[in-house]
Amino acid sequence: MKQIILLSAVLVSLFTSCTPQPAAPSGPTFDEVVTTRRSIRNYDATKTISEAEVRQLLTTTQEAPSWANGQPTKYYVAMTPEKVQAVQELIGDFNKRNVQGAPVLMVSTFENTKSGFFNGQATNEIGEGWGAYDNGVSNAYLVLAARAMGFDTLIMGMRNSDALRTLFNIPESETIMAVISLGYRAAEPNRPGRRPLEEIVTFY
Ligand SMILES: Cc1cc2nc3c(=O)[nH]c(=O)nc-3n(C[C@H](O)[C@H](O)[C@H](O)COP(=O)(O)O)c2cc1C
């Protein structure tokens, strides 16, 4: 009897501590997603994106790995024309010009002292770099998931973080990283070249 109770307790804890694996998505192949994703600097202003679609995109993005599954990355999503325009003013003239027509602009942050930290202490020399690392992994998931949904993106590191903090009331406990546009491409972009593999890989 005691063994049955113990087994039941183990089974219950197994089912409650894990959530089911999401069903494999149907759609373009991984190769198609990766090869057609580009930084888009020319958007089709006639096309819109719904909040439900952004929620679906960010739900997929949440599958990204992170340090101890701490999930430090956060997104502040501008969707109303007023908020989108306000963000456009804070990304510099070059980026502002290039994201005209993109219906969504997202500010990506990470919560400090989470990734790479234990009991408030940095676990190694990378320190808050692990938060930035996790943020980049999350952003990579986002831009690929967006492409799989037929959307296009531009990651922007040129932005006014102080003004964005004020605009979205982002607490000092978060580091502001990129602004990411979301929309539909208006024209096919060129593919910027990549370094020869030999320059970036060392085999032993
Ligand atoms: C962290 C980061 C910051 C970037 N910042 C900008 C930016 O401010 N403006 C811009 O036009 N592109 C920006 N880019 C896009 C890169 O220029 C682009 O990814 C690169 O040229 C390769 O092109 P591809 O994305 O089309 O493959 C950024 C990309 C990353 C990952």
The ligand as a Gaussian input file, in Angstrom:
#p B3LYP/6-31G(d) Opt

LIG

0 1
 C       22.513000      43.143000     -32.062000
 C       22.178000      43.651000     -33.441000
 C       21.995000      45.022000     -33.639000
 C       21.645000      45.491000     -34.902000
 N       21.366000      46.840000     -35.059000
 C       20.920000      47.282000     -36.249000
 C       20.482000      48.621000     -36.394000
 O       20.454000      49.417000     -35.446000
 N       20.056000      49.008000     -37.624000
 C       20.022000      48.167000     -38.696000
 O       19.621000      48.592000     -39.768000
 N       20.417000      46.877000     -38.581000
 C       20.831000      46.403000     -37.382000
 N       21.151000      45.081000     -37.236000
 C       21.000000      44.151000     -38.386000
 C       22.366000      43.712000     -38.974000
 O       22.922000      44.764000     -39.700000
 C       22.098000      42.477000     -39.860000
 O       21.657000      41.412000     -39.060000
 C       23.352000      42.038000     -40.627000
 O       23.777000      43.006000     -41.538000
 C       23.105000      40.727000     -41.416000
 O       22.020000      40.857000     -42.296000
 P       20.767000      39.880000     -42.240000
 O       20.121000      40.051000     -40.884000
 O       19.847000      40.306000     -43.344000
 O       21.261000      38.485000     -42.425000
 C       21.501000      44.584000     -35.992000
 C       21.658000      43.219000     -35.769000
 C       21.967000      42.743000     -34.516000
 C       22.061000      41.252000     -34.284000

